Amino acid sequence: MTAPVIARLDLDGAPAAISGTWEPRFQPVVDAFVANFRDRRELGAAVTVQLEGRVMVDIWGGHRDPARTSPWERDTICSMASAVKGVMAMGLHLLADRGKIDYDQPVARYWPEFAQNGKEKITVRQAISHHAAIHFADASVPGDMIRWYPLVRAVAAQRPEWEPGTRGVYHTITIIPILGHLIELVSGEPPWAFLRREITDGLGVDYTVGLGPAEFARYTGDFETEPFMAGIQAPPDVVARFMKAAGDPATALTDAERANPVFTGAGGNARGVARLFGIAAENGVLEGKRILAPRTIDLMTEEQWHAPCAVWGSPMRVALGLLLNDPEFYYVGPNPRAFGTAGAGGSLGMADRENRLSFGYSQNRWWPALALGERARHLIDATYASL
């Protein structure tokens, strides 16, 4: 491995270090990472590449704050936005692998309250693949996304916007309580407890659902380069319904809620998601231990729909709680079978089983687009150029 200090930069008048380790053949990834800071206004970020179960690149740098006073450290975490959906989906797939949940059973078999308002026939497959037409949570209030049970109740009470299974629409907020409450009901413990035990601690993955004081101490917020929703084509009232329950765990919680958290968001880093998706890249094996059966990976990555999202308009290829490679919304290289998870602004994790490759990218200055953006694309292209 190469020496840990990669580059020292002057960014907006502030010194910044890029640090980490990498195999020489992956120098294009290092170059793309440094170029993101010099040419594409990166603030703070990390990228990790695994190949055949081995870490090839593990680099990080920049700053945790817009004033550039706090450096991004090796263990810095950030929200990674909707990357949490892929992490939670992987938790649900662990339970499916153990025979605890059946994708083709009605959600109401596990969650009876979900049957309200015409949802009694919606299957787990439809619900976790953004195919259930319950992308709104009208009974929620701002901040419920990080208070959990009010959002769970709001989703249970929601009426589908159209016939489930007929049109795909990205369930921007509601997929989180759908995945999480199914985990809770099937496992018998809150999703943040299950995921911490099974994934964060059990698999050594630096991604935590339900942030505590230790995580907040190394957490960086998200900062946008320009108004993030400026290019969205959906009508403002629809966007407002989509985002009604949203809230930032770093600012939206009261002191009492932070002292006694029920659910306080999620956070992780590139190293964590690359390790998690490395399990899928290695056909279900982590460091010689079987975690998932190959058949489970086949099932969870089956395409469920490929069409423009019925509200956002972006073309999407969607599997079971995961995204499939798509040149417009979720571009992760030349292999159309690659899959993973994406966060608004650019953060992502992905796996490529054919190349035994996994990749993670975490950053705190969002690229101003629903899709992954140019920084992520350059890193992905550099990764495949190194194979």
C-alpha positions as CSV (number, residue, x, y, z in Angstrom):
1,M,0.0,0.0,0.0
2,T,1.1,3.6,-0.7
3,A,2.0,6.1,2.0
4,P,-1.0,7.5,3.9
5,V,-0.7,11.2,2.9
6,I,-1.9,11.6,-0.7
7,A,-2.1,15.4,-1.3
8,R,-2.2,18.7,0.5
9,L,-4.5,21.2,-1.2
10,D,-5.5,24.8,-0.7
11,L,-9.3,24.9,-1.0
12,D,-11.0,28.3,-0.8
13,G,-8.1,29.6,1.1
14,A,-8.0,26.7,3.7
15,P,-5.5,23.9,3.8
16,A,-6.9,20.4,3.2
17,A,-5.3,17.0,3.4
18,I,-6.2,13.9,1.4
19,S,-5.2,10.8,3.2
20,G,-5.5,7.0,3.0
21,T,-4.1,3.9,1.3
22,W,-4.4,2.4,-2.1
23,E,-3.0,-0.2,-4.4
24,P,-0.9,1.4,-7.3
25,R,-3.2,0.0,-10.0
26,F,-6.0,2.0,-8.6
27,Q,-4.2,5.4,-9.0
28,P,-7.0,6.6,-11.4
29,V,-9.4,6.5,-8.4
30,V,-7.0,8.6,-6.3
31,D,-6.6,11.1,-9.1
32,A,-10.4,11.4,-9.6
33,F,-10.9,11.8,-5.9
34,V,-8.3,14.7,-5.7
35,A,-9.8,16.2,-8.9
36,N,-13.2,16.3,-7.2
37,F,-11.8,18.7,-4.7
38,R,-9.8,20.8,-7.1
39,D,-12.4,21.0,-9.9
40,R,-15.8,19.9,-8.6
41,R,-16.2,21.7,-5.3
42,E,-16.0,18.7,-3.0
43,L,-16.1,19.7,0.6
44,G,-15.4,16.5,2.5
45,A,-15.5,12.9,1.3
46,A,-14.3,9.4,1.4
47,V,-14.1,6.5,-1.1
48,T,-13.5,2.8,-0.7
49,V,-13.0,0.2,-3.3
50,Q,-13.0,-3.6,-2.6
51,L,-12.0,-6.2,-5.1
52,E,-12.3,-10.0,-4.5
53,G,-12.9,-9.3,-0.9
54,R,-9.8,-7.1,-0.4
55,V,-9.6,-3.3,0.1
56,M,-7.9,-1.7,-2.9
57,V,-8.6,1.9,-2.1
58,D,-9.5,3.6,1.3
59,I,-9.0,7.3,1.1
60,W,-10.7,10.4,2.7
61,G,-10.1,14.1,3.0
62,G,-11.4,17.7,3.0
63,H,-13.5,19.2,5.8
64,R,-16.6,18.4,7.9
65,D,-17.9,22.0,7.8
66,P,-18.4,24.7,5.2
67,A,-16.1,27.1,7.1
68,R,-13.3,24.5,6.6
69,T,-12.2,24.5,10.2
70,S,-12.7,20.8,11.0
71,P,-10.9,18.1,8.9
72,W,-12.6,15.0,7.6
73,E,-11.1,12.1,9.5
74,R,-10.7,8.4,8.7
75,D,-13.8,7.6,10.9
76,T,-16.0,10.6,9.9
77,I,-19.6,9.6,9.1
78,C,-22.4,11.5,7.4
79,S,-26.0,10.8,6.6
80,M,-25.4,9.4,3.1
81,A,-29.0,10.4,2.6
82,S,-31.1,7.6,1.0
83,A,-28.2,5.1,1.1
84,V,-29.9,4.1,4.3
85,K,-32.6,2.5,2.2
86,G,-30.1,0.0,0.8
87,V,-28.6,-0.7,4.2
88,M,-32.1,-1.4,5.6
89,A,-32.9,-3.5,2.6
90,M,-29.9,-5.6,3.2
91,G,-31.1,-6.1,6.8
92,L,-34.5,-7.3,5.6
93,H,-32.8,-9.7,3.1
94,L,-30.8,-11.2,6.0
95,L,-34.2,-12.1,7.5
96,A,-35.5,-13.4,4.2
97,D,-32.4,-15.5,3.8
98,R,-33.2,-17.1,7.2
99,G,-36.8,-17.9,6.2
100,K,-38.3,-15.3,8.4
101,I,-40.1,-13.3,5.7
102,D,-41.5,-14.1,2.3
103,Y,-41.4,-11.5,-0.4
104,D,-44.6,-12.7,-2.0
105,Q,-46.8,-12.6,1.2
106,P,-49.0,-9.6,2.0
107,V,-47.3,-7.0,4.2
108,A,-50.4,-7.3,6.4
109,R,-49.5,-10.8,7.3
110,Y,-46.6,-9.4,9.3
111,W,-48.0,-5.9,9.9
112,P,-51.8,-6.1,10.4
113,E,-52.4,-2.4,10.7
114,F,-50.9,-1.9,7.2
115,A,-54.1,-3.4,5.7
116,Q,-56.0,-0.1,6.3
117,N,-57.4,1.9,3.3
118,G,-57.2,-0.7,0.7
119,K,-53.6,-2.0,1.3
120,E,-54.5,-5.5,2.5
121,K,-53.2,-7.2,-0.8
122,I,-50.0,-5.3,-1.2
123,T,-47.1,-7.8,-1.0
124,V,-43.8,-7.4,0.6
125,R,-42.2,-7.5,-2.9
126,Q,-44.4,-4.5,-4.0
127,A,-43.9,-2.5,-0.8
128,I,-40.1,-2.8,-0.8
129,S,-39.7,-2.2,-4.5
130,H,-41.4,1.2,-4.6
131,H,-44.4,-0.3,-6.4
132,A,-47.1,0.1,-3.7
133,A,-48.2,3.7,-4.5
134,I,-47.9,4.7,-0.8
135,H,-45.2,7.3,-1.4
136,F,-46.9,9.9,0.8
137,A,-47.5,9.9,4.6
138,D,-50.1,12.6,4.9
139,A,-50.7,12.0,8.6
140,S,-47.1,12.8,9.5
141,V,-45.6,16.1,10.6
142,P,-42.1,17.5,9.9
143,G,-39.5,15.6,11.9
144,D,-41.4,12.4,12.1
145,M,-38.9,10.7,9.9
146,I,-36.5,10.7,12.8
147,R,-39.1,10.0,15.5
148,W,-40.1,6.7,13.9
149,Y,-43.4,5.4,15.4
150,P,-45.5,8.4,14.3
151,L,-44.2,7.8,10.7
152,V,-44.9,4.1,11.0
153,R,-48.5,4.9,12.0
154,A,-48.9,7.4,9.2
155,V,-47.7,4.9,6.6
156,A,-50.1,2.3,7.9
157,A,-53.0,4.8,7.6
158,Q,-52.1,6.0,4.1
159,R,-54.3,5.2,1.1
160,P,-52.5,4.2,-2.2
161,E,-52.5,6.9,-4.8
162,W,-53.3,4.3,-7.5
163,E,-53.6,0.6,-8.0
164,P,-50.5,-0.9,-6.4
165,G,-48.2,-2.7,-8.8
166,T,-49.2,-0.7,-11.8
167,R,-46.8,2.2,-11.7
168,G,-43.5,2.6,-10.0
169,V,-42.8,5.7,-7.9
170,Y,-39.8,6.3,-5.7
171,H,-41.1,6.1,-2.1
172,T,-38.7,8.8,-1.0
173,I,-39.6,8.9,2.7
174,T,-42.1,6.0,3.2
175,I,-39.8,3.2,2.1
176,I,-37.8,3.7,5.4
177,P,-40.6,2.9,7.8
178,I,-41.8,0.1,5.4
179,L,-38.4,-1.7,5.5
180,G,-37.7,-0.8,9.1
181,H,-41.1,-1.8,10.6
182,L,-41.0,-5.1,8.7
183,I,-37.6,-5.8,10.2
184,E,-39.0,-4.9,13.6
185,L,-42.0,-7.1,13.4
186,V,-40.2,-10.1,12.0
187,S,-37.1,-9.9,14.2
188,G,-38.9,-8.8,17.4
189,E,-36.6,-5.8,18.0
190,P,-36.5,-2.2,16.8
191,P,-34.8,-1.9,13.4
192,W,-32.0,0.3,14.8
193,A,-31.2,-2.4,17.4
194,F,-31.4,-5.3,14.9
195,L,-29.3,-3.5,12.3
196,R,-26.7,-2.4,14.9
197,R,-26.4,-6.0,16.2
198,E,-26.5,-7.7,12.8
199,I,-24.7,-5.2,10.5
200,T,-22.9,-2.5,12.4
201,D,-21.4,-4.7,15.1
202,G,-22.1,-8.2,13.6
203,L,-20.4,-7.5,10.3
204,G,-18.1,-4.7,11.3
205,V,-19.9,-2.2,9.0
206,D,-19.4,1.4,9.9
207,Y,-23.0,2.4,9.2
208,T,-25.4,3.0,12.1
209,V,-29.2,3.3,12.0
210,G,-30.2,5.2,15.1
211,L,-27.4,7.5,15.9
212,G,-26.2,7.8,19.5
213,P,-23.7,10.2,21.2
214,A,-20.7,8.3,19.9
215,E,-21.9,8.6,16.3
216,F,-22.9,12.3,16.6
217,A,-19.3,13.0,17.8
218,R,-17.9,12.1,14.4
219,Y,-20.9,13.1,12.3
220,T,-20.9,15.8,9.6
221,G,-24.0,17.4,8.2
222,D,-25.0,17.7,4.6
223,F,-24.3,21.0,2.7
224,E,-25.7,21.8,-0.7
225,T,-23.8,23.5,-3.5
226,E,-27.0,25.2,-4.7
227,P,-30.7,24.8,-4.1
228,F,-31.0,21.1,-4.3
229,M,-34.7,20.9,-5.5
230,A,-34.3,23.6,-8.1
231,G,-34.4,21.3,-11.1
232,I,-37.2,19.1,-9.8
233,Q,-40.1,18.9,-12.3
234,A,-42.8,17.7,-9.8
235,P,-45.4,20.3,-8.7
236,P,-44.5,22.1,-5.5
237,D,-47.5,20.6,-3.6
238,V,-46.5,17.1,-4.6
239,V,-42.9,17.7,-3.4
240,A,-44.2,19.1,-0.1
241,R,-46.3,15.9,0.4
242,F,-43.3,13.8,-0.4
243,M,-41.0,15.5,2.1
244,K,-43.5,16.3,4.8
245,A,-42.0,14.0,7.4
246,A,-38.3,15.0,6.7
247,G,-36.0,16.3,9.4
248,D,-32.3,16.6,10.0
249,P,-31.2,14.5,13.1
250,A,-28.4,17.0,13.8
251,T,-30.9,19.9,14.2
252,A,-34.5,18.8,14.3
253,L,-34.4,16.9,17.6
254,T,-35.1,18.4,21.0
255,D,-32.5,18.0,23.8
256,A,-34.9,15.5,25.4
257,E,-35.2,13.5,22.2
258,R,-31.5,13.3,21.8
259,A,-31.0,12.3,25.4
260,N,-33.5,9.5,25.0
261,P,-33.6,8.7,21.3
262,V,-36.2,6.5,19.7
263,F,-34.8,6.9,16.2
264,T,-32.3,9.6,15.3
265,G,-31.5,9.1,11.7
266,A,-28.6,7.2,10.2
267,G,-25.0,7.7,9.3
268,G,-22.0,5.9,7.8
269,N,-19.1,6.2,5.5
270,A,-17.7,4.8,2.2
271,R,-15.8,2.1,4.0
272,G,-18.9,0.8,5.7
273,V,-21.1,0.5,2.6
274,A,-18.3,-0.9,0.5
275,R,-17.8,-3.7,3.1
276,L,-21.6,-4.3,3.3
277,F,-22.0,-4.6,-0.5
278,G,-18.8,-6.5,-0.7
279,I,-20.8,-9.4,0.8
280,A,-23.0,-9.4,-2.3
281,A,-20.0,-8.9,-4.6
282,E,-18.5,-12.1,-3.1
283,N,-21.7,-14.0,-3.6
284,G,-22.7,-13.9,0.0
285,V,-19.4,-14.4,1.8
286,L,-17.5,-12.1,4.1
287,E,-14.0,-13.1,5.2
288,G,-14.7,-16.8,4.6
289,K,-18.1,-16.8,6.4
290,R,-21.4,-17.4,4.6
291,I,-23.7,-14.4,5.2
292,L,-26.3,-14.7,2.4
293,A,-27.1,-17.6,0.1
294,P,-26.4,-16.9,-3.6
295,R,-30.1,-17.5,-4.3
296,T,-31.0,-14.7,-1.9
297,I,-28.8,-12.3,-3.8
298,D,-30.4,-13.5,-7.1
299,L,-33.9,-12.8,-5.7
300,M,-33.1,-9.4,-4.1
301,T,-31.6,-8.1,-7.3
302,E,-34.4,-9.1,-9.7
303,E,-35.7,-6.1,-11.7
304,Q,-39.2,-5.2,-10.6
305,W,-39.8,-2.2,-12.8
306,H,-37.8,0.0,-15.2
307,A,-39.5,3.2,-16.2
308,P,-39.6,6.9,-15.4
309,C,-40.7,7.5,-11.8
310,A,-44.4,8.4,-11.8
311,V,-43.7,11.6,-9.9
312,W,-40.0,12.6,-10.1
313,G,-39.8,11.6,-13.8
314,S,-36.3,10.2,-13.6
315,P,-35.9,6.8,-15.3
316,M,-35.2,4.1,-12.7
317,R,-34.4,0.4,-12.6
318,V,-35.6,-1.0,-9.3
319,A,-35.1,-4.3,-7.5
320,L,-36.1,-5.3,-3.9
321,G,-35.2,-2.3,-1.9
322,L,-32.2,-1.7,-4.1
323,L,-31.4,0.1,-7.4
324,L,-30.1,-1.5,-10.5
325,N,-27.5,0.1,-12.8
326,D,-29.1,2.8,-14.9
327,P,-27.2,5.4,-17.1
328,E,-29.4,8.3,-16.0
329,F,-30.3,7.9,-12.4
330,Y,-28.0,5.4,-10.9
331,Y,-24.9,5.1,-13.0
332,V,-22.4,2.6,-11.5
333,G,-20.3,1.6,-14.5
334,P,-20.5,-0.6,-17.6
335,N,-22.1,-3.8,-16.0
336,P,-25.9,-3.5,-16.3
337,R,-26.2,-6.1,-13.5
338,A,-24.4,-4.0,-10.9
339,F,-26.7,-2.8,-8.1
340,G,-26.7,-1.0,-4.8
341,T,-28.0,2.1,-3.1
342,A,-27.9,5.8,-3.8
343,G,-28.2,8.9,-1.6
344,A,-29.4,12.3,-2.9
345,G,-26.4,14.4,-3.7
346,G,-24.1,11.6,-4.7
347,S,-23.3,9.2,-1.9
348,L,-23.6,5.5,-2.8
349,G,-22.7,1.9,-2.2
350,M,-22.7,-0.7,-5.0
351,A,-21.8,-4.3,-5.9
352,D,-20.7,-6.0,-9.1
353,R,-20.9,-9.8,-8.7
354,E,-19.3,-10.5,-12.1
355,N,-16.2,-8.4,-11.3
356,R,-16.3,-9.2,-7.5
357,L,-16.2,-5.5,-7.0
358,S,-17.8,-3.3,-4.3
359,F,-17.6,0.5,-3.9
360,G,-18.6,3.2,-1.4
361,Y,-18.6,6.9,-1.6
362,S,-19.6,9.3,1.2
363,Q,-19.6,13.1,1.0
364,N,-21.1,16.1,2.7
365,R,-21.5,18.7,-0.1
366,W,-24.4,17.4,-2.2
367,W,-24.2,17.5,-6.0
368,P,-27.3,19.5,-7.0
369,A,-29.2,16.7,-8.7
370,L,-31.5,13.8,-7.8
371,A,-29.1,11.5,-9.7
372,L,-25.6,10.7,-8.3
373,G,-23.8,13.5,-10.1
374,E,-20.5,14.1,-11.7
375,R,-18.2,13.5,-8.7
376,A,-19.6,10.0,-8.3
377,R,-19.5,9.3,-12.0
378,H,-15.8,10.2,-12.2
379,L,-15.0,7.9,-9.3
380,I,-16.9,5.0,-10.8
381,D,-15.3,5.4,-14.2
382,A,-11.9,5.6,-12.6
383,T,-12.6,2.4,-10.6
384,Y,-13.5,0.4,-13.7
385,A,-10.5,1.9,-15.6
386,S,-8.3,0.3,-12.8
387,L,-9.6,-3.2,-13.2
